[in-house]
Every structure is written in structure tokens, then in C-alpha cells.
Amino acid sequence: MSIPGEQPNPYAQPPANPYGNVPPQPAGGQPPGQQSGQAPNPYAYPPTPGGMQPGQQGQQAGPGQVPAGYPGQVPGGYGPGAPAPGAPAAGGKGRGPLWAVGGAVVASAVWAGVLFATGGFGDDDPKPELGGYAFTGNLCKITEYAPIEAAGFTKEASSSTRENPQANGTEDEALDSMDCNTDFEPSGSSSGYSSTWLATSARLHRKTDPTAEFGPQYRAYKNQKSSSYSYKVNEVVGIGDEAYLVTQVDKDGKDEGKYVILGIRDGWMTYQTSWSNYTSSTSSTTPPDSAKVAEMLKESAKATMERLQKKAE
């Protein structure tokens, strides 16, 4: 019983949220207000035993009423456009739609802010810093071999089954890949077995900045070792934005230039040249040590990179 002039009880059961859960279906299987043959509300919770909604305790919701105690239920009077406590659920015109529109506007504003902050609209996407480097389908044609030849090595002749040097390249909107493999043999060698291999590669990163991952991939060689060898890694100055020299060292400490890698990053272009050399104990040739190989690789890389830039001219 209410006393005339008494204010509505603010703790009374809140009015139905027009966008909340639909009440449980009655025994007839048809939700209140739903016409026969009408598709059920796809956003409603499925009916539970006894007609109880999740979180409802000992009280069944009446038609058009949100069950009490539902987790996450917003009390009446909260949120943009929500009806005041005690006001009829179907009261003021457009009350429910205003609540929905207000929430949608807030959500849209928050999402737009996230997109602007993260560059989701694409205006702030980083541009590739290629420094004038361009793709070539045959990296071997511009690879500088003079320092290797000056050290007493000549290219092996091509055969009917194998081309030397061998080049391949793939042009792609995200990453251009260029590779060249060349086999050498000591000049004038007449006895013993020797195998020398030079591999060069260039990558034009058009979508992703390689800076963060470039150094770690070469410094990781410090942790790679076996029972017979390990690696030492040194930074190289004076070529590109950053460069690393990786040298294989025998277990006894000998550094004979068997395997040397030079990795260079210049903007979003990465370049690598690798030297592998094996000389048998019966060979009459003395292979260059790691220091000599490092100088050969740096000279070759500088000249090759300059030619790769001129491809864009």
C-alpha cells in the first residue's frame, strides 16, 4: 500500500530494460508478446529448469520484467536515457532507443579513438626506408667478385647440369628477395681437395621495419656451439646503419676463415654475404684467415650495395 504523495521506492524492482533479456517462456512455449510463428529472439538466454534466469534466486520474472539479481544488470536510472526509478517501462517516447543510441555513440567514439591512436585508419602506417635500393632478378650480375679473385680464387665453370654462379629473385609487394650462390676454386691448385662457396642475398622489406630483429638474429650466434666449434660476433662500423661479422672458431681456438658471415642493414634493406671454405690437409693452397676474409666480404658488399642502389636510377 502506498501513501498519497509518497515518493517512489528507489530500491523497488527496476523497470524492464528494452534491450535486456527476454523473460522465460511460459508453459505454452511462446514468450510473452511473441506472435505465433514469429522467430524467437536470438539474443535471449535459453529457458532454464523452473523458468529461472541466470542469477535469479527464488523469484520468477513477470511478463516484460527483467529478472532480479542478473549478473551485470544495470539498475534503473543509470546510463544515458535510462528511465527513472518507478517510471513506466513504456513511458516517455523513444526512451529505450535513446538509451541504445547513447551507448552506440559512446562505443563509436571510444573505438574511433583507438583507431586514431594505433594508426588503424592507415594514415600513420610507416613508409619503407629503402634508400634508393631496387629489385634485380639477377643479383650475381652486380655482385662484386674482384676482392675474392684478388685473393687467388676463380669461379668454377658451369656444367650441363649446374649453372655457376646461380641467381634467383622474387619481387613481392611485401618483401623482395634476391640471392646469388657462387662456387670458387683456388687458382692454380693441382693437388688436394678444396671447396669454396660464396653466398650473397639482399632483401627489400616493403611492409615491416627489420630494425628491431636484425641485431638479435646475428648476436644469437654467440649461443650456438658444438663440441668442435663456436662463434664470435663483432659489430662492424662504416657500412650501412648497422652490421655484424660472425666468425666460426675451432675448439682449439684456431680462426682459419672456414666460415664467415657479414650481415648489413641499411634502412629497410638487409644484405648478407657468407663465406665457406674447406681445404684438405693435402692441398697445396693456403686459405685466407678470418681477418682477410672479413676484408674481402666488406669490399665486395660495399660495391654490390652501391650497384643495387643504381638499379633504381
ZIKA-V571519 format. One line per field, one symbol per residue. ss: DSSP state (h for helix, s for strand, l for the rest). phi: phi as a letter, one per 30 degrees, with the letter a starting at -180 (. if undefined). psi: psi as a letter, one per 20 degrees, with the letter a starting at -180 (. if undefined). A space follows every 10 residues. Layout:
ss = ???
phi = ???
psi = ???
This chain:
ss = llllllllll llllllllll llllllllll llllllllll llllllllhh hlllllllll llllllllll llllllllll llllllllll llllhhhhhh hhhhhhhhhh hhhhhhhhll llllllllll llllllllhh hllllhhhhh llssslllll lllllsssss llllssssss ssssssllll lllsssssss ssssslllll hhhhhhhhhh hhhlllllss ssssssllll lsssssssss llllllllss ssssssllss sssssssssl lllllllllh hhhhhhhhhh hhhhhhhhhh lll
phi = .cceiddddd cdedddddcd ddddddedic eeicddiddd ddcddddcei icceidbibc ddeicdedid eidddejcje idddeidddc dediddeddd dddddddddd dddddddcid didcddcdcc hidbdbdbdd dcddcedddd djbbddddbd cbcbdcbaab cbdcaccbbb cbcbbddidc bicbbbbbbb bbbcdccbdd edcddedcdd ddccabdcab bcbbdccjbi daabccbdbd ddjdccidbb bccbbbiccc bbbbcbbbbd dcddccdddd dddedddddd dedddddddd ddd
psi = pqppipqqoi jrpqrpoijb qqrqqahijo qpipqpipqq oijqqqqrpj jqqpipojpp prpjppqqjp pjppqqiqqp jqqqpiqqhk dqpjgghhgg gghhggghgg hhhggghjkh iihjpqppni kiqrqqinhh hjpoighghh jkqqpqqqrh ippprpqqqp pqhhppppqp ppprqppjpi qrpppppppq qqpooihpoj ghigghhhhi hhjpraiira qqpqqpqjoa hqqqpppppr hjipnjkhop popppncjpq qppppppppr iiqjpoqqrh gggggghggg gghghhhhhi hi.
